[in-house]
């Protein structure tokens, strides 16, 4: 409606989270907590675009409301040093215990000049610091191993990113029709270990290669990602990735008519 678009995305999510804890005493034990999620999810979106001569401005916003998880969680005790069978203990339902996914917001800006230069910026926030997510903990107390529920220490997760795409000439030679892309992002993760969390930096570049068909494009991307614990440098990781995709935009089922 006059450049305004509204949307909703409804999904069913399912999966399992496994957390292992080793306890070494007179006998070695492994405690494994399993969180099994079976639940629906919804995301709402709003987008507005405005065209002014050769300039096109766009703004977008998405919101995913806080929601209690449905599913169950249980713990399994393994006697690593012995031959005893695994013992399943402390099975609970997620809903009464308050397991939840937080409010999530995302906001983005887009600018296009003459269908040649495009600049985008995005910011996303997930309020993990405001949700309950109990874990099952085990520790030695004298000669006994004691189990209890505890509140996992989470922080709000946020991510900011910016990207640029440039096409020299939409109807020029092959090299002029290539989409040249460059972007980067910064993320603070939600998992806390003591007072430390993980911060992530990415830098990527890519090319959109035109084909004989007018709108179909082959995309190649290269990305470097650095993950670092902060403020104490507990762990540092570097990743390098290559991606390949195809955007297929053709009238595949259009019937030609003889007139």
N, C-alpha and C positions, 0 to 999 in steps of 0.2 A: 504494500500500500504506500505509494509515493516514496519508495526507497526504504520503507520499514519492513523488516522480516521478523517473524516470530517462529520459534520452533521448540519441539520437545523431543527428547530422546529417552525411551523407556527400555530397560535392559534387565536381564536376569543374570546375576553373577553367582558363580559357584567356584569353589576352590578350597585348598587346604594349606594352612600355615603350620609348619613344624618347628619347634624350638627344643634343642637338646641341651641338657645340663649334666656334666660329669661330676661325680663326687668320688674322691679318692681317699679311702681310709684303710681299715684292715681288709676290706673287700671293695673292689671297684664297682660302682653302680652308674648306670645311665638312666636319667629321667627324661622322658620325651613328652612334651605337651603338644597336643594336636588340636588345632582350631579349625573346624569344618564349617564353612559359610555356605548357606543356600538361601538366597534372598533376591529381591527385586531392587532396581535402582532407577532413578529418574534425574534428568538434567534439563533445565530450562534455558532457552537462549533468546537473545534479542540482538538484532543487527540493523544499523541504519547507514545508508550510503547517500551521498549528495554529489551531483555532477555540476561543475561550473567551468564551462568552456573545456580547456584541456586538462583541468584539474579534477580529480575524483577523491573525495574524502569518505572514509568509512570508520565506524566505531562498532564494537561488538561487546557483549556482556553475557556470561553464562553463570548459572547458579545451580548448585546441587545441595539440597537441604540435608541437615543432620538427620541421621536415621539409625535406629537401633538394629543391630544385626540379628537375623534368625539363623539358627543352626545349633551346634553343640561343640563342647570341648571336653577332652579327657586327657589323662596322663597315663603313661606306660612306664613301668619300672623294669629295667633289665639288670640282671646280675652278670656283669661282664666276666668276672673271674670264675663263675660257677656254671653249672648246667641246669639251673632252675628255669622254669618257663617264665616268659614275660608276664607281669602282673598289671592288669588294667585297673586303675584306681581313679577316684574323684571325677566321675563324669558329671558335667553340669550343662544346663541349657544356656545359650548365650543371652537370650532376652531377659530373664530375671536378674542375671548378674550384671547387666548394664553394658555389655559390649556394644560399641557404636562406631559409626563412621561420621566424621565431622562435617560441618558446613564447608562448602568449597566455592570460592568465587574466582572468576577469571575476567580480565578486562583487556581489550586490545584496540589499537589504532592502526589505520591503514591509509596510505597516501599513494596515489598513482598519478604520474604526469605523462600525458600524451601516449598512454598505453605502452610506454617505454621504460620508465623508471618507477619502481615500486619500493616503498619503505614501510616496514611493519614493526610494531613494538607491542609486547604482551607482558602482562603481569598476572600471576595466579597465586592464590592463598588458600591453604587448607588448615583449619583451626584444630589441629590434633591436640593442642594443649588444653582444650576445653572438653575432651571426651574421656569416658571411662573405658579402660581396656585392661581388665585384671589378667595377671599372669599367675602361673603356679610355680612356686619356688621351693627348693629343697636345700637343707643345710644340716650339718652335723651338730647334735646336741648331746654331748657325752658319747655314749655308745649307740645312740639312736639317731636315725635320720628323720627329721621333722619336715612336714610339708605344710604350706600355708599359701593363701591367695595374697597377692600384693598388687599394687597399682603400678603399671608400667609408666616409666617417665618419658613422656612425649613433649615435643615442642611444636609450635606452629610451623608448617612447611610453606615456604614461598619460593617462587621462581620468577625471574625477570629475563626477558630475551628480546633481541632486536635482530632484524634481517633486512637485506637489501637485494633486489633483483634488477638487472639491467639488460634490456634487449636493444642493441644499436638501431636496427631497422626491421620492422615487422615483415616487410615484403622485399628485403634485400637479398644478398647472397647468403650462402649457407652459414658462413662465419658471422654475418650480421644478424641472422635470425636466431642465433644461440642465446639462451637465457643464462647470464652469468650471475651467480648467487654467492652471498657471503653472509654469515650470521654468527651469533654467539649468545651464550646464556649463563646465568648464575643461579644456583639453587642452594638453599639451606634445607637439609633433610629434617625429618621429624623425629627420628630415633635419637635418644639421648643415652650416653654411657657416662654416668656421673654428671659432670658439668660439660661434657664434650658432645658435639654433634658432628655430622659429616657435611662438608661444603663441597659443591661440585661446580666446576668451570668447564664450559665446552666452547669450542671454536670449530666452525665448519665452513666448507665451500662446496660448490657444486655447479653443474651445468645441465641445462635443459636442451637436448639436441632435437632439432626439428626433423621430421620425416617427409617423405614424398606426399603423404596425406597432409592436408593443410593444418589440422589442429592437433593431431596425435603427436605426443612428445615423449622421448626417452630421457629419463632423469638419472644422473650419476652424482652421488654425493660422497664427500670425504669428511670425517669428523674426528677430532681429538677431544678426549674427555679426561679431566683430572679430578680425582676424588681425594679429599684430605680431611683428616680429623682435626677439629679445632676446639679450644685453643691449644690443647696438648697434642703434639703430632704423634698420635698412636699408630696410625696406618696411612699410607699414601699409595694410590693406585692410578695408573694411566691406561687408557683404552684408545685404540685406533679402530675405526670402522669404515667400511665401504658399503654404500647402499645403491641398489639399482631398482628402478620402477618405471612403469609405462602408464602415461595418461592417455587413454583411448577416447577420442572425441570424434566420432564419425556417425553418419546416418546409416547405421548398419541394416535397418529393416525398412528403409524408405523405398517405396515402389516408384519406379519411373513410369510416366504416362506418355503415351503417344497422342499428340493432338493434331 
